[in-house]
Amino acid sequence: MSRDVRAAAAVVIGAVLGGRSLDRVLPQQLDRVAPTDRGLLQQLCYGTLREGPRLQALLRRLLDKPLREKDTDLQGLLLCGLYQLDHTRIPDHAAVAATVDATGVLKKHWARGMANAVLRRYLRERELLLPLLDAAAAASHPAWLFDRIAAQWPRHAAAIIEANNQPPLMTLRVNRHKVSRDAYRDKLARQGLEARAGHLGPDSLVLARPVDVRELPGFDAGEVSVQDEAAQLAAPLLAAGRGERVLDACAAPGGKTCHILELQPQLAELVAMDVDGARLQKVAENLQRLGLQATLVNGDAADPQSPLTPSSFDRILLDAPCSGSGVIRRHPDIKWLRRESDVDQFATLQGRLLDGVWPLLKPGGTLVYATCSIFPEENNAVVQDFLARERTAELDNPEVHWGERLDCGRQLLPTPAGTDGLFYARLRKPG
C-alpha cells in the first residue's frame, strides 16, 4: 500500500505542475487510498509543493537530462522522493525503496533505475548541492515571488517567507450563539485537544495541533467552524445592524457569510452571491450545518443582474478574487500556479468588481473590501484608483490595533505563529 501512496502523491503533484489546483486533484486521490494512508498522502502532497521550488532546483542538477513534458507524474514522484529524504522521519532506505517501487504503479518501469540513481545521488551529494542554489530556490519560492516580497515588504520579508514554508495553524471560530469560547475550550480539553485563545477575535481558538474536523466536538451541530483569525475580522469590520440587508458579493465557500449571520442573527436578509455555482453549493452546506439562512444567488459581482437592484443593500462585503499571496501556507500550489502577470490581471478584475457592486449600496451604507493578498497593487492601489473615479465613495478607515496601516486600509502579513495575510479597506457612501 505504501507504494500506492507515493504513486497517488506523484499524480497529484504532477497535475499541479501541469496547471491544475491542489483542491481539485487531491480529493480524487484521497478516495483511492486506504483511510489509514490519507494523512501521509496529504503530508506528501502539501509538503512537496511547499518545498517544491527548492526541490525542483535540486532535481535539475541531479538529472542527466530533463524529463519529457508529458512525464509530470514522474517529476512529481522524484520531487516527492526528495521531500521524504529531507523533511520526513521516514528512514532514507525506506523512502528510496517506496519511491522507486511507485514507478511500477505509474506504469513507468523504465524509470525505476533512474529514480533509484537520482535519490541515492542526492543522499551522497546533498551537502555539495545545497550551497549551489540561488536565494529564491533556497527559500523554496519562485524567483518572481521571492523578489516581489523582498521589494515590497523588506522589513517583513524573512518572516513572510518563513510563514509561507510552514504548515498553517488550525484556528477555530466559536459560534457564540451556541457556546462560549471558554466553554468550548473546556470541551476540547476533555477530548485531549489543547487550544489557546486567539489574539484578534473574541470567538477564536488556535489549536496546538491540527485535527480532522470530525474530531472537533459539536462540529456537526454548528458549534464551531474552521477559519483563520485574519478572516474572522471581516464580519466585525462590516458591523451589520439589526434589520439591515447585507450582500456578500463573492461569498464562496461561505466562512465570512456565516460569521456575519452569527454576529447579527436579526438581519432583514443576507444575500450570498458567487459567480461559481459549484462553489456556491459549499456556502449552502456551511449554512445548513450552522443552522443559518441566506439567499443564494449565482451571479457576477462585476455585472450584477436581477434580483439585485441599485441602492438596496445597507452593507456589502466584497472579498475579491486575488493572487492568494497571503495564504500560500494553506495553498502551496500558488507557488506553482501563479505568474507575476496575474497580479495586474487580478487588480483589473478587482476594480471591475468594486465598480459593479457600488451602485447596489444605499446612501449611508458601508462596503468592506477584502483580499487574501499582500501585494499593494491588489489592495491599496485598487482602493485608491476606485476612490479617484467614484466621487460618491469615502474612505472610512477603522481604528484598530492590528495590521500595517496603509493609506486606504490595513494589511495583515503572514507570520509563522500568526495569521494569514489579508487586506481590509472600509468605504462609505455618504447619505
Beta strands, then each sheet from edge to edge (+ up, - down):
strand 1: 171-174
strand 2: 195-197
strand 3: 204-207
strand 4: 224-226
strand 5: 245-248
strand 6: 269-274
strand 7: 295-298
strand 8: 313-319
strand 9: 361-371
strand 10: 394-395
strand 11: 404-406
strand 12: 409-411
strand 13: 423-428
sheet 1: 2+ 3- 1+ 4-
sheet 2: 7+ 6+ 5+ 8+ 9+ 13- 10+
sheet 3: 7+ 6+ 5+ 8+ 9+ 13- 12+ 11-
end
